């Protein structure tokens, strides 16, 4: 169990402390050995998701990246965010 909440039935969460430069290799090895059918890996940026998917695929494990469909125009600029948040109350 990671954090204070218990995952849904059938879901297993794991944490592997590892150096940044070894993360892709560890993930690839886990996917090859563990025989996981479906895995979600969260990264900060779209480019990181694309790079990770390519690296995992090159190792022989099918992978793809998923991006949110959010345009810059849908997120208010920082100066408007605080004003918008205060008017929603």
C-alpha positions in Angstrom: 0.0 0.0 0.0 1.3 3.4 -1.0 0.2 6.5 1.0 -2.8 6.4 3.3 -5.4 5.0 0.9 -5.8 1.4 -0.1 -5.9 0.6 -3.8 -9.0 -0.9 -5.5 -9.3 -4.7 -5.4 -7.0 -6.3 -7.9 -4.7 -3.3 -8.1 -1.1 -3.5 -6.8 1.0 -0.4 -6.2 4.8 -0.6 -5.7 7.5 1.8 -5.1 11.1 1.2 -6.1 13.6 3.8 -4.9 16.2 4.0 -7.7 18.6 6.6 -9.2 17.2 8.7 -12.0 19.6 7.3 -14.6 18.4 3.7 -13.8 14.7 4.2 -13.9 14.0 3.2 -17.5 16.1 0.1 -17.2 14.3 -0.9 -14.0 10.9 -0.4 -15.4 11.8 -2.4 -18.6 13.2 -5.2 -16.5 10.1 -5.3 -14.2 7.7 -5.3 -17.2 9.7 -8.2 -18.9 9.9 -10.3 -15.7 6.7 -9.7 -13.9 4.4 -10.4 -16.9 2.2 -7.5 -16.0 -0.8 -7.1 -18.4 -1.5 -3.4 -17.8 0.7 -0.8 -16.2 0.3 3.0 -15.8 3.4 5.1 -15.3 3.0 8.8 -14.6 5.6 11.3 -15.9 5.5 15.1 -15.8 5.8 16.0 -19.5 4.5 14.7 -22.8 8.0 14.4 -24.2 9.0 12.2 -21.2 6.0 9.9 -21.9 7.0 9.6 -25.5 10.7 8.9 -24.7 9.8 6.3 -22.1 7.3 4.5 -24.4 10.0 4.4 -27.2 12.6 3.0 -24.8 10.3 0.3 -23.4 9.2 -0.7 -26.9 12.8 -1.0 -28.1 13.4 -3.5 -25.3 10.6 -5.7 -26.7 7.7 -4.7 -24.4 4.8 -3.1 -26.3 4.1 0.4 -24.9 2.4 3.6 -25.9 2.1 7.1 -24.4 -1.2 8.7 -23.5 -1.5 12.5 -23.4 -4.4 14.5 -22.0 -6.3 16.5 -24.5 -5.8 19.9 -22.9 -4.8 23.0 -24.9 -3.0 25.9 -23.4 -6.1 28.1 -23.9 -8.2 26.0 -21.5 -5.9 26.7 -18.5 -6.2 30.3 -17.4 -2.9 32.2 -17.1 -1.5 32.5 -13.6 -2.8 36.0 -13.0 -6.4 34.9 -13.9 -6.3 31.6 -12.0 -6.4 33.2 -8.5 -9.1 35.6 -9.6 -11.1 32.7 -11.1 -10.7 30.6 -8.0 -11.9 33.3 -5.7 -15.0 34.0 -7.8 -16.1 30.4 -7.8 -16.6 30.2 -4.1 
